[in-house]
Amino acid sequence: MRKIPTIKDIMKPFPYTISASETVKEAKLFMAKHSIRHLPVVSKNQLVGILTDRDIKLSQAVSKDENFDQKYLVDDICLCDVYVVPGSTSAVKVLEYMATNRIGSALITANEKLIGIFTVTDACRSFSAFLCSESGVADADENS
């Protein structure tokens, strides 16, 4: 029987972060440049929240301010109540919590420092790899 992995085993290590004092415009450009949708937010080297592409779109739609991107800061629209777990947490526990609470990402820490991120996309990728390994298929495209 296989050992159930910890979230550290399947997370993306060393995620990009953005300062809470950056403009929304800078955040949008950064996210587009790196093709990411979830961006941990830091202030004075401390994790303070997360910014998602959805947060930006919703905030901008509600604001209707033509200068929204330049006028508002990441700190103005980021979510401060984020799902944070230590890297030693069971991947099953994290997956169950994310599914039950409809959460798109988990921030992973060690000694209160951000060490990784785990998103729904990462969960799909991990599950695909698991199914391929269980079926003996080397690549998911082989079953297409």
N, C-alpha and C positions, 0 to 999 in steps of 0.2 A: 504494500500500500504506500502511496506517495505521501510525502510530507506536504501539508498545506502551506503555501508560500506566505511570507509576510508582505505587506504592501511595499516595503523597501525593495523586495525582490522584483517587482513588476512596475514600479514607478519610473517616471522620467527624472533622472537626477539633474541637479544644477539648473533649475528652470530660470528663464529670464525673469527679471523683476523690473518694476518701474517705481520711481519715487512718487510719493503722494503729492509733491509740489509741482509735478510736470503738468502741462496743459493736456486737455483731452485730445487736442490735435496731435501732439507728440505721441500720445498713447496709441492713437489710431494708426499713425505712420509706422510706429514700432511693431505693432501687431501685424500689420500688412506685410512689412518687410520680412518678418520671421514666420509668417503663415501660422499664427497662433490665435486662439480665441479666449484664452484664460491667462491673465497676467497678475501674479502676486504683487501686492503693493507694499512698499517699505517706507519707513520714515526713521531717520537716524539709525539705520541698520537693524531696525526691528520690524517684523512682519505686522502690518496693520489691517490688511484686507486683501481683497481680490477684485480685479476689474475684468469684466467679460465684454465681448463684442455686443452681446444682448443688452447689457447695462447701458452701454454707450448709445445704442440705437433707441432704446426706450426713453432715456433721459433727454436725448436730442429731440425726439418727437413731442414729448411733453413740453419742453421749453419753448420751442418755436422761435428761439433767438437765432438770428442769422449769424451772429458771432459766437455761437455756443462753443465751437471747437477752441477758439482762442481765449475766450472769456472764463471758462470753467476749468478747474483743476481736477486731476484724478481723485484727490481727496474729497471733492464735492459729490462724486457719484459712485465711488467704489463701495462694495459691500464690506462692512466691518465684522459682521457676524459670519465667519467662515468656518468650514469644517476642517479642523486641524487634528492630525493624529500623529503619534510617534511612529517611526519607521518599523518598529517591532510589532505593530498591530497586524493581526491576521488579515490577509487579503479578503477572505470571506466576510469578515465583520465589516470591512470598509465597503465592499460591494453591496452587501445587504442594506447598510445604512444609506448609501447613495441612492439605491433603488427605492427604498421605502420613503425616503424624504425628498425624492426627485431632485437630487443635487448633481450638478454637472462636473464637479471636481472636488478633490481632497488635496489639502496641502500637507506635506509630510515633513516632520521635524525630528531633530535629534538635539538634545540639550537646548531646547527652545530656539534652535536655528533652523531655518528653512533648508531642507536638503533635497526636496523633490516635489513633484506634482503628479497627480493621477487623475485623468479625465475620463469621461465616458468613451471617448475615442480610444484611449489607452486600454480600457476594459474590453472594447470590441476587438482590438488587435490581440490582446492576451487570450481572449476566448477563441479566436480564430486559430492562433498558434496551438492552443490546447487541443482543439478538435482535430487539427492536422496531425498532431503527435499521437492522439488516441487512435486515429484511423490508419496511421502509417503513411499518410500522404505527405510528401515533402513540401508542397505548395498548394494553397487553396485554389489556385487557378487550374490545377489538374482535374478538379471536380466540376469545372464550369462547362 
